[in-house]
């Protein structure tokens, strides 16, 4: 039996299972208390983990950590959401506290592993995974093995600079195509339309959804407007997916994955609003000889994908 642990910016999830994609034998979720930092999360892992290890005779632990890691060295580099993780020896600490051999991976990397083993990419030899939410992360798996575990970072598609004019380190694919980027771009568009004296049903609809306060306009409400037929909202999704599609096309051109799996909250608006314009942009920018060699598909494993991937990492590390 294995234990998979997901450490995120808002949640900690621990699942016990066989690491083969089957249902969890046990599953625990805890809220992350950001004020307590990494030390608070480690205390939660120690308390819940010891109980699970003893009860289910856990033989190995796998992590999916929400931030850059040095997987082969077992070290967390940092967290961009929670303090107290800089250069932390996660594997050494876990083996000391829980007494079980441990393997460390980045959350997007192990999510890619799960989708490659059990999900939307299970029939492919090469899978590239993208998650689009408050940020954009990526993972790359060849023949059920995560690529780049000995490197400081790999497959970080969200940090590509979209075009030669993107000279600032903040002007990234993530900045333009993640949830906050869509919200910011929509707010900017509406501010311009209002300043120019425009009025339309779509503009009024978006203003109504945020109570007239543009700073309160969320990606969720923009997505709901787009699904309801609001063309202004749809245009913002087209712009965001065009940038993301350009980035995915660069990966396809260089790496030639058979399957590109896309998940995350922003993608949940579905086929018409998100996936159709995304595929069109990928097709526009990818190397033409590769045109029929790949698929861009929705993720299949849902919210538990990182825990499933951490379990698979533990099993495959035996």
N, C-alpha and C positions, 0 to 999 in steps of 0.2 A: 504494500500500500504506500501511496505517496501523498505528500502535502504540497499544494500549490498556494503561493501567497502573492497577492497583488497589493502593491503599495502605491496609492495615488495621492493627489493633493487634497481630496475630500473624503476618500473612503479607503478602508483596509478590508480586503476580502481574503478569506482562507478556506480552501476546499480540499477535502480528502477524497481520493479516488484512485483508479487504476492507471490513469494517464493514457488511456486508449480511446478517449472520446465518450465513454459511457457516463451515466449519471453519477453525480457526486454521492459519496457515502455519507458525508457530512459537509455542511457549509456554514460559515460564520461571517457576518459582516459587522464592522465597527465604523463609526464616524471618526474621522481624523480631527483632532483638536489642534488646530494650527498653532495656537499660542503655546502649546507644550512642545512643539518642534519634533525633531526626529527622536529624541529621547522618549517622548510620550508614545510614539508609534512603536518603538522597540519594546516598551513596557507592555503594550497591548499584545504584541507578537509573542513575547515571552509567556504571558499569562495564558492566552488562548492556545498558543502553540504547544506548550507543555502538556496541556490536557488532551489535545488531539493526538499528539505523538504517543502518549501512553495508552489512550483508549483504543487506538486503531493500529498499533504496532507499525508506525510509519518508518519506512526504510530509507527514504531520501526526501529532501525538500528542494523545491524549485521556486525561484522568485521571478516576478515581473515587476520591475521598479520603474516608477514614473519619472524618469530623468536619465541623463547619461551615465553609463556604467563602464567599467573595465571588466567585462564578464570573465575573461580568462584569469584575471587576477583576483576576482571576487570582491572588487572594490566599487562602491558607489562614488561617482565623481562629485555630484551635487544634485540638489533638487531646486527647481525654479519656483516651487510653491511653498515649500516647508523648509525652515532653517534646521541646522544641526545634522546635515548629511555630508558635508564636504569631506571627500577622501575617506569615507568610512569603510572599514573592513567588514563588509556585511557577511560574507561567508564565514570568516573566522569567528565573528561574534555569534552567529547562529549555531555553529557547531559547538561552541563553548556552552551556550545557554540551553540548547535543545538536544545536544548530543547526537545529532544525525548528520550524515554527509549532505552537503548543500551545494547548489549551483545557482548562479546569479545571471539574470538576463534583463534587458530593457523591456518595458511593457509592450511597445509596438513590435519588437522582435519576437517575443513569445506569442503575441497575438497572431503574427504572421505564421509562426510555427503551427499554432492550433488550426488556422484556416487551411494551411497546407496539408495537415495530417487528417483533419476530420471535417473540414468545412467546404467553402466554395472552391478551394484549390486542390482538393484531395486527389484529383485525377492527373494533376500536372507535376512535372519535375521541377519547374521553376515558378515561384510565386512572389509577387511584389504586393505588399499590403500598405494601404494608406488609411489613416483615420483622420476624419475631418470634424473637429468639434470646436472647443475654445482655442485649440492649437491644431497643428497638422504634423503628424508623425508618420514614419515609414519603417518597414521591415522587409528584408529580402531573405528568402529561403531557397536553397538548392538541394533537391533530393533529401528533404526533411532535416536539413542542417542549416542553422542560422549563419548567414554570412556576416563577417566583420567582428567576431567576438574578441579578437586580439587587438582591435583598433579602438581609438578613443570615441569614435562615432561612425555610423554607417547608415546608408539609406535614408538620411534625414532630408527628405524631399521638401519639407516645409521651409527649410532654410536656403533653398535655391534663390538666387536673385533673378527676377523675371525681366531679362533684357539688359542691354548695355547701359541704359539710363539709370538702372537701379544700383547706384553707387554706394548708398548708405546701408549700413549693416542691418538696419531695421526694415528696409524695403524688401521684404521677402514674399515668397508664395504664401506663407502663413499669414502675414500681415494683410494680404489682399483677399485671401480665399477662405480663411477660417471664420467661425461665427462672428467674433467681434469685428472682423474686417468687413463682412457683409453689412453689419449694422452701421458701422461708421460711414461706409460708402453711401448707404441709403440715406442716412441723416444729411450728408453733404449734398446729395442730389436734391433733397427736399428743401434744404436751406436755399439753394440756388434758385429753384423754381419759385419759392415764396418771394425771394428778393426781386425776382423779375416780374412778379405780379401774375404768375400763372395760376390757373384753377382748373381742376378736373375731378371727375368722380374718383379716380384712382388716388390722386393726391389727398382728397378729403377722407378717403377710406383709411389711408395710412396715418393721417393725423388723428383720426378718431380712435385708432387702435392704441395710440400712445397718449390719449387725452390732451393732444395739442403740445405735448412736451417732447421734442425730438430726441432729447438725451435719454428718454425712457423707451425709445423704440428698440425692441429686442429682435434678435435673429429669429426667434420662434414666431413672433407676430408677423414678421416679414414673410416667413415661410408660409404661414397660414393665409396671408393675403395673396401670395403667389398661387397657392392651391385653389383659392377662390376666384382666380382669374384676373387679379390685379396686374396690369402690364408693367407698371413701374417696378413692382416687386420682382416680377419675372425677369426684367431687364438686369436687375442687380445680381440675380442668380446666374444669368448668362455671363455677365462680366466676371464673376468669381470663378465659375467653372471653366471659363476660357483660360484663365491664368493657371488653374490647377491642371487642366488638360494639357497645356503647354509643358508643364513640369513633368507630368506622367509620360508625355511623349519623349522627353529627353531620356528618361530612364529606359523606356522601351527601345529607343534607338541605340543606346549604349549597351544595355544588359540583355535585351530581348527576352523578358519573362513571358511565359505562356499565358499566365493569368494575372491580372491586376485586380485585387480585391479591395473594395472601398467601403469603409464603415464609418462610424461616428455619428453624432447627433445631427449634424448639418445634412448628411446624406439621407436622413429619414424622410425628407419631403418627397422622395420617391423618383420614379422613372421620368415623368414628364418634366418636372421642374429641375431635377439635378442630373440624373444619369444620361438622359438623351442629349442635353447640351454638352455634358462632359465628354461623352463618346465622340461627339462631332468635333470638339476641339482637339482631342487626342488624335483623331484621324487626320485633321488638318496639319498637325505639326510633326507627326511621327514619320520616320524614314519609309517611303512608299513600298520598298520590297518587303517590309514587315507587316504590311497592311492587314493581311488575313492570318497572321500568325499568333495573334493574342486575343484575349477577351478581357473586357472591363465589366466586372460583376459586383453586385452588392455582397457585403459580408453576410455570413450565414449563422454565426454562433452567438450573437447578442451580447448582453452585458457581462456574461461569464467568460468571454473569450480569453482574457488575460490569465485568469485562473486555470482554464483548460490548457492554455499554452505553457504555463508554469509547471503543471503536472506532467505534460509531455516532455518538457525540458528535463525534469527530474528522472523520468523513466528512460529517456534516451541517453542520459549521462551515466547510466549504470555501466 
